[in-house]
Amino acid sequence: MNPEKMKDKCVEVSTIMKAIAHPQRLMIMCYLAEGEKNVGEIQELCEISQSQLSQFLNRMQREKLLKVRKESQFSYYSIADKNLIKLVQSMQKIFCT
């Protein structure tokens, strides 16, 4: 990989790591690495307030880490990039087993 491309990739990964660096955001990502979940499911799993969860989800969606699918009155969240799923799963393997 040429130095310029490596630099770009380092910036990209650094931005992602900053976005998930908060313990609650990382926990949300860990649960979403298992598959799509609605807001109620995420809130129950993470044991955080709805307003705090909403802030985290909105931020991660703005940063293009998450995608949202609306179905009637429910919003379903999932991780937007397969490489990000692999990253989260790798961290789980290293630190959670």
Backbone torsions as a table, in degrees:
resi	resn	phi	psi	omega
1	MET	NA	133.7	-179.4
2	ASN	-72.8	156.1	-175.1
3	PRO	-57.8	-37.6	-178.8
4	GLU	-67.2	-42.8	178.9
5	LYS	-66.3	-40.1	178.1
6	MET	-62.3	-41.8	178.5
7	LYS	-59.8	-45.8	179.0
8	ASP	-60.6	-43.8	179.7
9	LYS	-65.5	-38.2	178.2
10	CYS	-63.8	-40.3	177.2
11	VAL	-63.9	-44.3	-179.6
12	GLU	-60.8	-49.2	-178.5
13	VAL	-67.2	-39.2	178.3
14	SER	-60.3	-41.5	178.4
15	THR	-62.6	-43.1	178.0
16	ILE	-63.0	-46.3	-178.2
17	MET	-62.4	-38.7	177.0
18	LYS	-63.2	-40.5	-176.8
19	ALA	-66.6	-29.7	-179.0
20	ILE	-105.6	9.9	-174.6
21	ALA	-68.8	-22.8	178.4
22	HIS	-72.5	136.2	-177.6
23	PRO	-54.1	-40.3	-179.2
24	GLN	-70.9	-39.2	177.9
25	ARG	-65.3	-39.5	178.2
26	LEU	-64.2	-40.2	178.1
27	MET	-62.8	-41.9	176.8
28	ILE	-58.7	-45.8	179.8
29	MET	-62.5	-38.7	178.9
30	CYS	-61.9	-43.7	178.6
31	TYR	-68.4	-37.9	180.0
32	LEU	-73.1	-20.6	175.7
33	ALA	-65.7	-20.2	177.3
34	GLU	-80.7	-18.2	179.6
35	GLY	142.8	171.5	-177.8
36	GLU	-58.9	141.1	178.8
37	LYS	-142.6	151.4	175.5
38	ASN	-88.8	169.8	-174.0
39	VAL	-58.1	-43.1	-179.9
40	GLY	-61.1	-41.8	178.3
41	GLU	-63.7	-44.5	-179.5
42	ILE	-63.7	-43.5	-179.0
43	GLN	-61.5	-43.9	179.8
44	GLU	-64.6	-44.2	-179.1
45	LEU	-65.6	-40.5	-174.6
46	CYS	-89.7	-13.7	179.1
47	GLU	53.9	52.5	176.4
48	ILE	-128.5	163.6	-178.7
49	SER	-67.8	156.9	-179.7
50	GLN	-64.8	-37.8	-179.0
51	SER	-68.0	-40.4	178.4
52	GLN	-66.1	-42.8	178.3
53	LEU	-60.9	-43.4	179.8
54	SER	-59.3	-42.9	177.9
55	GLN	-61.6	-45.3	-179.6
56	PHE	-63.1	-46.9	-178.2
57	LEU	-63.8	-42.7	179.2
58	ASN	-62.2	-43.7	179.6
59	ARG	-62.1	-47.6	-177.5
60	MET	-67.6	-30.4	175.8
61	GLN	-71.1	-41.9	176.7
62	ARG	-59.8	-35.7	-179.3
63	GLU	-85.6	8.2	174.6
64	LYS	63.5	28.1	174.8
65	LEU	-87.0	-29.0	-177.8
66	LEU	-121.1	154.0	169.3
67	LYS	-121.3	152.6	-177.4
68	VAL	-122.8	141.4	176.6
69	ARG	-125.1	125.7	180.0
70	LYS	-97.8	133.9	176.3
71	GLU	-136.3	111.6	-170.7
72	SER	48.1	-116.6	-176.9
73	GLN	-96.0	6.6	-176.9
74	PHE	-107.7	145.5	174.5
75	SER	-112.2	129.5	-179.9
76	TYR	-113.0	129.1	-177.3
77	TYR	-109.0	146.2	174.9
78	SER	-148.8	162.3	178.4
79	ILE	-74.3	134.0	-171.0
80	ALA	-76.4	-25.0	-171.3
81	ASP	-127.5	130.9	179.7
82	LYS	-60.9	-33.4	178.0
83	ASN	-66.9	-33.8	176.7
84	LEU	-68.2	-37.3	175.0
85	ILE	-60.8	-45.5	179.1
86	LYS	-61.7	-40.1	178.9
87	LEU	-62.0	-48.2	-179.7
88	VAL	-63.7	-43.5	179.0
89	GLN	-63.8	-36.7	176.8
90	SER	-64.4	-43.3	177.6
91	MET	-62.9	-39.1	177.3
92	GLN	-61.9	-43.4	179.0
93	LYS	-60.5	-43.4	-177.1
94	ILE	-71.5	-45.3	-169.3
95	PHE	-103.5	-15.6	-171.8
96	CYS	-114.9	7.1	179.4
97	THR	-113.6	NA	NA
